[in-house]
Amino acid sequence: MSKLPKPDLKNPIHLLAFGLGSGTAAKAPGTFGTLAALPFWWFLLQGVPTLPYIGVLIAGFALGVVLCEITSRDLGVHDHGGIVWDEWIGVWITLLWLPNSGELMTDLGWLLYGFVLFRFFDILKPWPIKWLDAKVHGGFGIMIDDVIAGIFGWLVLQGTVLALG
């Protein structure tokens, strides 16, 4: 088994693509990358009005296409497992309109639920995620499957919120 090339974390493009280094975890870099995205969401995006939040998602997606394209090209590996910027945007999509009760434990429960939903869809890769992952390449390809996983997670989360009404 060959080892994957390591990013140059002094390079700001690699640093961001690797989720500030969270993607360098030896095991489950996608999970660690997703975990690393949560504090940024909690402090920067939680409670932000919908339009600015969606603006952050769109800008983050566009930035991610560039970051992932350059980093994968530099490393010579399409969708290197340590590239986790796509997980950051994907989980932030799932967390859009996350319930906020003001009760820490309840809010952490919803956050954990959103995290698990996103990871479930990102790992399982139901159609069309698996198809997109296999057929669409470059920075856009790296990003789009996690965006769809984020949307699936968001749909289930919002469905749960409605069901619990």
N, C-alpha and C positions, 0 to 999 in steps of 0.2 A: 504494500500500500504506500503510495507516494504522499509526501507531506505537501500541504497547500502552502503557497508562498505567503510570507507575512507582509502586512502592510507597513508602510513607513508612517507611524503615528505622529511624526514631526511635520508631515505634510497635512495641512488643514483639510484637504479634500479627503484623504484616506481616514483622517481622524473622525470626520463627520460621517462618512460612509460606514465606518465601523462603530458607530454609535458612541463616540467618545471613548473608544477602547472596549466597550462591553462586548463587541463581537469577537474579541480575541479569546473568549472563554474556551477552554479545551473541550468541554462537553456542552451541548445544547446552546450554541451561541445565539440562535434565534430567540430562545426563551430569555436568556440573559439580556439580549438587546431590547426585548419588549419590556422587561423589568426596568431597565435603565430609562426607558421613555416615560415611565409613570411619574417620577418626581417632577419632570418638566411639565407634564400635563397637569399635575396637582397644583403646582405653584404658578404656572403661566396661563393655562387654558381653562381650568375649572371655573365655571361661572361666567366665562366670556360670552357675550351675546353671539347669536347664531351667525350673522354675516361676517364679523371679523374672524370667528372660529373657522368658518368655511374658507375664508381668505388665507388663513394660516395653512390649512390643509392643501389648498391649491398651490400656494407658493412652496410649501414643503414638498409636494409631489414634483413640481417643476425642478426645484433644486435637486431633489433626489434622482431624477432622471440623469442630470448632469454628473452628480457625485458618483453614482453607481456606474455610469458609463465609463468615466475616466478611471475609476479605481479598478474596475474589472479589466479594462484594457491594460493598465499599468501592471496588474498582477498576472495577466495572461490567463485568467480563469473567469468564464462567464458565471455570474451569480455565485461567487465565492461565498461559502457558508457564513463567513464573518461579516459580510456586508449586511448591516441590520438597519440602515436608515429606512428601508422599506417597512420593516416591522414598526418603527416609530410612527410613521404616517398611518399604517394600517390600524394599529391599536388606538390612535387618536381618533380615527374614523369611528371605530366601535364605541368609543366613549362620548361621542357627540350626544348631547342631551341626557347624559347620565343623571339619574335622580340624585338630588341633593336635599337631604332631609335636615341637615344641620347636626345630626347625631353621628359622631365619629364612627362608631362601630357599624351602623347601618350604611353609611357612605362607603366605608372600607369594604363592606360586603358587596355592594354594587360594583365597586372598582375591581374586586377580585373576580366577580362574575364576568365582567366585561373582558378582563385579562384572559380568563379561561376560554371564553367564547372565541376571542380572536385567535388564541393559540390553537384551539380545536380546529377551526377552519383553515388556518395556515398550515398545520401539520397534515390534516386529513386530505386537503385539497380536492373537495368535490368539484364536479363539473360546474362552471367552465374554468375553475382555477387551475386544475391540473393541465388542461389543454393549453391555457395561456402560458403557463410555466414552461411547457415543452415547445411551444410554437413561436412565441414572441421573444425576441432577443434584444440585447443592448440594454441601456439604462431603463428604457420604457418597459421592457420585458421584466426586468428585475422588480420594478415598482408595481406593475399592474396586478400581478397575482395577489400581492398583499393588500392592495386597495380593495379588490373584490372580496378577499377574506375579511377585511375590515367592514365592508358593507354587509356581508352575511352576518357577522357578529352583531352589527348595529341592528339589523332587522330582528334577530332573535331577542336581543336585549330589549328593544322597544316593544316587541310583541309581549314579552314577559311583563313589562311595566303596564301595558294596556290590560293584560289578563289579570294582574293583581289589583288594577284600578283603584 
